[in-house]
């Protein structure tokens, strides 16, 4: 299991968010509203799913993604940790 430091986690999140904002079309976002998207911050590939696991599994079908960016389509989801 890979452990990420805060800086690396923030970099992955920022790269994934840029891909989400720049490459995922408004039509795709509307079609998948309320679903999850898994984004490979290195390749720019992404996949949708009704659950986090479904989105991550769909993304991994195109090749292993060490640490995908996962987010809820159409909403901002913030996860805080101690």
N, C-alpha and C positions, 0 to 999 in steps of 0.2 A: 504494500500500500504506500502510495506516494504522499508525503507531507509537504505542504506548501507554506512558505513564509508569507507574511502579509503583503510584501511588495510584489512577489510573483503572482499571488492571487489577484491583486489589484490590476496588474498588467494583463492577465488573462481576461479578467472581466472587462477592462477597457477595450481590448482588441475585439472581443466578442460583441460588445455593444456597438462599436464602430461598424462592424459587419452587419449587424442587425439594422442599424439606421441607414446605412449606405446601400446595401445589396438586397435586402428583403423588401419586395415591392409592397406598396399600399394594398394592392389586391390580395396578396398572400397574407398579409397581416389581418385584413378583414375576414378572409376565408377561415383563418385559424384562430380567431379571437377566442381567448379563454383557454387555449391549448398551450403546450410548452414547445419551445424550440431549443434544440441542442446545436451549438455552433462550434466548429473547429477553428480556433483562433489562428492556426498556422496556415491552413489551406483555404479558409473561407467557406468551406462546405457547411450546409446546415440541413436539419431535418425536423419535422414537426411530429408531435404525438399528444395523445390525450393525457398522458402522465409523463413525469420526468423520465422514468425508466423506458417508456415506449419511445420517447424522442431520442434518448441516448442510444438505445438499441438500433433505431433506424439510422442514426448517423454512423454508427460503427459498422454497418453493412458495407459502407464505402471504404472501409479501412480503419484500423485502430486509431483512436484519438486519445492520447494520454490524459488530457484534462480539458474536457469540453466546457464551454460557457453555456449554462442552462438558465433560461428565463421564461417568464410567462408572457405570452403574446398579448400586446395591447395594454399591459399594465406594468407598473414598476413594482418589483418584488425585492425587498431588502431583507437580508438575513444577517442578523447580528450575532456575534459570538462573544464569549467572555474572554 
